[in-house]
Amino acid sequence: MNFSRKNVISFILVILIAYFLASYKLPYYIQRPGGADALNPIVKVEDGYESEGDMHLVTVSGLQATPIQYVLAKIMPNTEILPLDQVFPEGISQKEYMEAQLQVMESSQEAATVVAYTASGSDITIEYNGVYVVSVVEGMPADGVLQMGDRIIGIDNKPIKEANDLIHYVEQKKENDVVSIKFVRDDKTLTKDITLKNFDQLDDKVGVGISLVTDRNVTVDPDVHFASGNIGGPSAGLMFSLEIYDQLTEKDLTKGYQIAGTGEIDYDGNVHRIGGIDKKIVAADREGIDIFFAPNEHGAKDSNYEIAKKKAEEIGTDMKIIPVDTFDDALSYLEKLK
């Protein structure tokens, strides 16, 4: 078969256009329902009890859009397109963001462990070692002074044990106040001065421009192990705590049901708002979940629970949507199930 020069050029153009449509990265991020995986393979308490039903971790799937994916996302249900700068903070690369999300996941697992072992009366010891810098905002006071991975142990000669110690101290300061930060980097203890600045995004509250996670050394008996892979973020906290508690206690908390939910959990067992709950409702329904726990936010008008309930009605699911403000709320509901 003979090919003319015109045919060859046309063929190359078609290949280039197809490549562009399939691979060129647009400044948009696509979010859609992910999975609803059983937690048994992910969380393992040594010699833990087994249950007839399952707790599930629910995820949202996300990726940076190509032209083809952008067009498909426009017509696919339960899919959201967001500007890239609404997903990834300014000055932080996608790689740095994902590393930070994995660190937040580890912190979430630790909080869930503390809540579950405390509630079940199991053996737990907590030591506080300071605060890790998860990320530094470009152009803010800490930029060029602190780095991801630095462990802050003091401020103005006051010891820092956990993140709230640092946050509450800085909140009492004013713009242009200078604070002296003591931190550990590469096994060396350093002290640097930082001038505080107002943050427009935080209603002009002062800060240094870092996100933090408390460095705790939590020792438990029996041991618990996590295998969450590349799943990041704090939103599985509530379900982690319920799964751990279920494995620690002899009574079957699931009672044969398939149970899912979402919500960041703190060390006191409070359940906090997360993003993408409407997509998680869709993912849970596809997996055949019976019960879904959603952060109630103390009855706020636009709470996660209200969004979840609305989406559940839209898709016509039989799944029960249960509002919770604390770990104890979810635990009490499950204990009363027949």
Number of C-alpha atoms within 10 A of each C-alpha: 3 5 8 9 9 9 11 11 12 12 12 12 12 12 12 12 12 13 11 14 15 14 14 14 16 14 12 19 22 21 20 22 24 18 18 25 18 19 22 17 10 16 19 19 19 13 11 17 16 17 19 11 15 22 27 27 25 27 25 20 15 15 13 19 25 20 16 14 18 19 11 13 18 13 9 10 10 16 17 17 17 14 14 17 13 10 13 16 14 12 16 16 11 14 10 16 18 17 18 23 18 19 19 19 22 19 22 25 25 21 24 29 25 24 26 25 21 17 15 13 11 15 12 15 12 11 11 14 17 23 27 25 21 22 25 23 17 15 11 18 20 22 17 11 12 22 16 17 16 22 26 29 24 20 20 13 11 14 15 24 19 20 18 14 17 21 15 10 14 18 11 9 16 15 14 12 12 14 18 15 21 21 23 18 14 8 9 7 13 13 15 13 15 19 17 22 21 18 15 9 7 9 8 11 17 22 22 21 20 19 15 25 20 21 20 18 12 14 15 15 12 14 13 17 12 15 11 16 8 11 14 20 21 24 26 25 30 34 27 30 26 27 28 28 26 24 23 23 16 12 13 16 25 21 16 13 17 20 27 32 30 31 27 23 30 21 16 13 23 19 26 23 19 17 12 20 26 22 24 28 34 24 23 28 21 14 17 15 23 17 20 26 25 30 29 22 20 13 14 11 11 10 18 27 26 20 16 25 21 15 19 19 11 10 11 10 18 13 20 14 21 18 23 27 21 21 24 16 16 21 17 10 13 18 13 8 10 7
